[in-house]
């Protein structure tokens, strides 16, 4: 969707809530076999969203769902996004994912990102309106919310959050893959997701403390069923 359409989506909602600060939240890493879930909360620095679209039309013209962008394009977008917006990150660890389940761990990561952004903005009294990617309200965040299915392809705020969250998590997994503890699993390319190479490495070398045991068990058992039926 073109940048102006992404911004228009947000402004159409904001028209009825002029006293609210709009924040987009998205996460990355829910389906991975290893590593944390990372969430980003993002807001524009200026209330005039349309002015942002006009002024930064060229540098932000490729703004979109992070999954639709190359890594190079996400990196290109990061600098202009930080010029016109503010963001904060939150995460849920592998231990928290296993303790809480992936849905609640995702909610927790989003809450941490939201609270971190509120602290960064350093405003004592302001009303937040959170646009959340997905179909569920976040019970851990106490403010007005709107869940949006495929929000990262519709909202400029959620798309921006998705890009920053993915850049951060991918970079984290790549750095971890340089360690002697984790260099056998190809995280520099699969960033913890269940690629064929990753699953082969797990079968050969076992799991690490950063692998999600339940996710790995399910992925390997599904693969075994497919092999038996073929």
N, C-alpha and C positions, 0 to 999 in steps of 0.2 A: 504494500500500500504506500502511495507517495507520502512524503513527510507532511505536507499540508493536511492530508486526510487523517494521518495519525494524530496531529495536533488538534484538528477539528473535532475528532472523537472526544478528546479530553475537554475541550472548551465547551462543547455542547452539554456535557455533564456539569461543568463548573458554573455555567450561567445561573443555575438555580441555587448555587451555594457560594456566593461571592465572599463570604466571611471565612471560608475554609481554605486551608493550605492542602493542595492535592499532592499525594505521594503515590508513586507506583512501586509495587513490590513483586519481584519474581525470584525464582530459585533455580539452581542447576545441580545435578548430581543425584536426583531421586532414584534413578534406575541403575546407578553404577554398582558394581560388585565391590568396589573399594573406595575409600576416601570419604570425606565428610559431605554433607549437604551444605551448600553455600547460598545465601540469599542476599539480595541487594535492595535497599530502599533508595529511591531517587526522586528528587523534586527539581523543578526549574527554579532558577534564582529570581526570575521575574514573573509577575502575574500576567503580563501581556504575552500569552503563549503565541499568538499570531505574529507578533513582532519578532519573536525568536525564529519562527518559521521563515519569515521574510529575510531577516538579517543573516541567518546561518543556513540559508537554503542550500548553498553549494556544498559546504563542509559536512552538513548532516543529511544530504539528499539520499544517502543509502541506508538511513536508519530503518531498521526492520527487526523482526524476530531474530535473535542471535543464531538460531539453528539454520537460518537461511543465508547466513553470511559466512564468508571465509574468515579464517583467523586473521589474515592480513587486513581485511576490511574492518573487522572488529577493532583492531589496533588503531587503524586510521580514525575511527569514530571516537575513540576514547578521549583524545585531547580536546576536541570541540565540545564534547559532552560535559567535560569537567569545567570548561569555560562558562557555560551557560546553566549548569546545574550543580547540585550538591548531592552527594551520595554517602551511604554508609553500608558496611557489610556485617553480616551475622552468619554464624554457622552452627551446625549440630554435628558432634563427633560420631565416630563409628559406635562408641559405647552408648551414646545417647540414642542413636538409631536402633540399636538392638534392645535397649531398655524400654523405649517409648513406643516403638514401631515407626515406620518411615513417615507416615502422615503426620503424627504428632511431632516428630523430630523436625519435619519441614516447617510446621507451624512455629516451633521454637526458634528455628533459624530466622524466620521472617520477623518474629517478635524482636529478636536481638538486633536485627538490622534496623527495624523501625525505631526502637529505643535509642540506638546509637545515632541515628539521624536526628531525632528530636534533641538529643544532647548537643550534637554538632551545631544545630541551628541556634541553640541558646536563646530560645524565646520562651518566656515564662508562661504566657497565656496565649495560646492559639488553638484553633480547632482544626483537627486533622481529618481529612477524608482520604481513605486509602483505597486505591484500585489494586485488587489482588488478581494475579493470573490464576485461573482455575475456576472451579464451580462451587467452591466452599468458602464460607466465612471463616476467618481465623479466630478461634475462641480465645487465643492468647493475647490478642490486640484489642484494647478497649477504646475504640473510636468508631465513627461511622465508616462503613466499608461497602465496597461493591465488588463481588467476585465477577470476573469476566473470562468466559471460556475463550481460549486462543487470544488472550489479552495482549500477548507480546506481538501479535500481528495486527492489533487494532489501535492500541493506545501508545502514544509517544512516550509516556512516563514508564509504562511497563516494558516497552521495547528497550528503552535506555537501561533500565535495571537489569534486563536479561543479558544485555551485552557485557555490562561491567561484571556481573556475577560469573558469567562464563569465562571471561578473560582471567579473572582472579583464580577461579578453581582450576582451570587448565594449567595456569602457570604454577600453581601449588603442586599439582600432581606431577608436572614435568620436573620440578625441583626435587621432589621426593624420589623420583626414578633415578636420580643421580647417586643416591645413597646405596652403599653396599647391601643394606637390608632389603631394598626394594627394586634393585636394578634388573631383576629377572622377568618382570611382568609386562614390560612394554608400555608403562604408564606415560612415557613421553609422547606416545602416539594415541593410545586408547583412553588415556586419562581416567583409567579405572573402570571403564565399561566392559561389558562381557563379549569382547571380540573372540573369534576363534583362537587367535594366538594367546590371548590372555587366559582362556580356559585351559588350553594345552599346558601353559606354564604352571597353572595351579595344580593340574594333575601331576606334573613332573616334580614340582618343588614344594607343594603344600601351600597353605595360606600364611599370611602375615597378620600382625595385630591390626593392620589397617584394612583388612578384608572384612566384609560383612558376612558372618558365617551363614545366616539364614538365606541371604541372597545367593551366595555361592552354592550352597546345598541345592537350592531350587533350580538354579541355572544348570548345574551339572546333571541333576536327575532328569530334567526336561530334555537335555541333549541325549542322555542315555536312552530315553524312551523313543526319541526320533530315530536313533541309530537302529534300535531293535525293530521298529516298524518299517524301515526302509529295505 
